[in-house]
Amino acid sequence: MALAPIIGQSGVAALYKRSLYLTLIDHPCLVTAYEGSLRPGEFEGLKTALSQQTPVEALAATISLLHTFHDLLIHLIGGSLFERLLRSVWDKSSSGDAAKDNAP
């Protein structure tokens, strides 16, 4: 993950957990994911929570969670660094290297 070298795996996990917490207000279906997000890189709770929703609700919760994560990240590291990180991920995905990137 491109973000872990900057804020650490535990930082990514904390950012994810905070994003879940803030998203719970509008999408209480994510409470299972929030309670299950104890370890860095643990997304099984999110997968389970979303799989129990209608496709429309799962999509709405996912979009809301991503927006919240995005906003928190920009406030944490700044827009310029965020853009550079995102560009590196996009460059890898367009070249097919994203699937090979297994860095923690």
Order of alpha helices (4+ residues) and beta strands (2+ residues): alpha-alpha-alpha-alpha-alpha
